[in-house]
Amino acid sequence: MLEPNFARLALPVPRQAHGHEENTMKLSPVVRLLAFGFLLLMIPAVLSSPSSAQIGIGISVRIGPPALPVYEQPICPDAGYLWTPGYWAWDDDDGYYWVPGTWVEAPEPGLLWTPGYWGWNDGVYVWNAGYWGPHVGFYGGINYGFGYGGVGFGGGEWRGGTFFYNTAVMHVDTVHITNVYVNRTVIVNNNSHVAFNGGQGGVAARPTAQEETYSREPHRAPVAAQVQQAHAARQNKALFASNNHGAPAVAATARPGEFSGAGVVHAKAAGAPYHAPAISPKEARASAPAGSRPASAEGAKPASRPAEEARPAAHPESAARPASAPRGETAARPAAHPESAPRSPSPAARPENAARPDSAPRSETTHPQSEAKAKSVPPARSAPHAQPAPKAKPAKPAPKPAPPKEEKKD
């Protein structure tokens, strides 16, 4: 009886499961379309969202970058574009290569670009990546030009949702772009083309308190157009310093990724004479900042110094022993064998020496004597020092208390 009923109850289960599978198969295309649409919506957000990992991570190299090339700024292609200066990037196979400066659109109104820079740290040059933020922060004091004179940015400012260009330092077509102004006080007469901060020959600049505050603001990673510009530069062998010797043929572009045409600007000259590195790029690549060896070497010295400083601690003991020198035949032995003197007398003799109040002044007066003996004074001089022992015989003045007796007679 139970078996038929169990069978009847069990039969509908696979039918429901089968029906459920059929419904799932019918809905799966819809789910796929929804997932695909969700991914399309997420891609722009990922590209423009803050990314501390991309901003904070840099590379370390044992050789510094070449000087910044001398070039002109291409004309701004349209309103709303902001200038991003060119810089030297690194490739583990071929070394430094130039990423041309270019005009890009900001991720959103109100954001400004802080350029990246190379900074010397513990024997290596570390790349500090640039970022977008509400203010321009510290970029190593590097004079990138065109409003980036080393501190802050004087090439323009946001007024509401519109960016106004300072034509004193920006190359803008004022016929088509009317949101402009002129402020010549931001012009920096700095002819330096050094491309790194710190170290020998680098720019000696440190972030101000205000720039430190700006560094803690929310930041955004480079936009897709900037990434495209760097990728295209890496594929162009003519932009490597080993080939162009610090004067790239493409120093700047009007639009990202366009390395040919009317919007391309050539470098006038290298910022300084180019010197080929003495080591290969693979040898120059550093995985971590160096500097642990000096620390360990310095740490080993203090370990030996206490031993040397402990020796003077034995000298005070020998300095106190000269008080017993007159009693001994040779006072030079304690100085030569500081440990032999305490062994000869019994342990009970030490408290007796310590209890002598008269020995303290004697020890003070015996210091110059011990110094004289150390200088190998002739034994004739040591004899007078032994004479004070007979002089001590005037202990007979003990009868001198006789005067008090005479007072009693009086």
Secondary structure, DSSP 8 states (H G I E B T S, - for coil): -HHHHHHHHHSHHHHHHHHHHHHHHHHHHHHHHHHHHHHHHHHHHHHHS--HHHHH---EESS------B-------STTEEEE--EEEEETTTEEEEE-EEEEE-SSTT-EEE--EEEEETTEEEEE--EEESS----TT---BTTBSSSS--SEEEETTEEEEETTTS---TTT---EE--GGG---------EESSTTSB-----HHHHHHHTS--B---HHHHHHHHHHHH-GGGBHHHHTT--S--EESSTT--SSTTEE--SB-SS-----SS-HHHHEESS---HHHHHHHHHHHHHHHHHHHHHHHHHHHHHGGGGTTTSS-SHHHHH-TTHHHHSS-TTHHHHHHH-STHHHHHHHHHHHHHHHHTT--HHHHHHHHTHHHHTGGGTTTTTTHHHHHHHH-
